[in-house]
Amino acid sequence: MLKAKKDLQKNEDLVLAPYAVKSSSSAGRVFKEKEDPYRLLFQRDRDRIIHCKSFRRLQAKTQVFVSYYGDHYRDRLTHTIEVTQIARDVARTLGLNEDLTEAIALAHDLGHPPFGHGGEYALNEMMGRFGLHFEHNEQSRRILEKLEKMSPDFDGLNLTKEVLDGLLKHKESHYMALLPFVSSPHLESQVADLADEIAYTNHDIDDGLRSGLISIRQMRKFRLWRKAEKDILEKYGSEMPLERFKSRIISRMISLMIHDVCATAERNIKKMKIKTVADVRYFNGKIIGFSAGLKPEMRRLRAFLMDNFYYNPKVAQQIERGKKLLKNLFMYYLEKPDKLPLPFRKNIKGGEAKEIVIKDYIAGMTDHYAEQCWKERKKH
Ligand code: MG
């Protein structure tokens, strides 16, 4: 028996919480389209994101370790998949719209340049020379609204306004909002944002341990690690190969964080009297977050990773190298815009500022494509 869209909408009515965004109440897309008879709106958004080119390029963009460093480290694609998994679990537990949460999580890093935060820093610095700035969440919006070309009818992917606004993380980006809201357009967006933090904190500990740049001894300084370790030892005993032991602890830490976020959300929703999507829209502040008990521990963990992992010379040198490379590449195209690929040259002809077009091109590159462009410029 095939499920038509109206059956799926009925499922949403039955399962979702009153403060979840239902696809039937979506504000829709910027360009009117005939909708799919079987798929719900946010489901269709998710499918479009997975099939766009920018999504595939995440596989060769740096998360922390430059993407060709080793097979078991996260790149931006595996990071995105982990964020999505956590976001969906939290959304399901809270009775939120999983499709909407999933679409936002899948798209959240599309605008991230190569070479991780070094790349973002480099582009921001270059754009600063023109009185502009670069921020990857805004670039994700630009990709989804303009740069992807998959339909003869419109630029971008023509996603629903809920997904697009769901990507606006920072107050400074709120000028891009399509719908009115104060702090956040919906809880689904807040869940995707927090899932990002849970994912990267844990996978960076995992990658840090794997690389030997941080140690289990150092991790034992953290209450959360000790709690996870105690739980694992109680369940499995101490006779376990190290690889499995680490794996179980990371898994347990993710669970502890997810449980904390869900319990805190339940309390906050009650305390803040959140009953409808409009209550979320007009609420000044975040509703989804860690408990007061866990927040300082999360801050300490981030500070520890910053000092011992991200700023470790082994990581920082590669990022620094990438940062320089992107800045040089930017200067090169500024001098020789005729070396840009045809579609980008067309954008300049169409009236777009040269520096914006160059930023779009470089932000879209993978690590090795940026390297290749830099090498090949010597041939011209
Ligand atoms: Mg991310």
Boltz pocket constraint, residues with backbone or C-beta under 6 A from the ligand:
constraints:
  - pocket:
      binder: B
      contacts: [[A, 79], [A, 83], [A, 108], [A, 109], [A, 196]]
      max_distance: 6.0
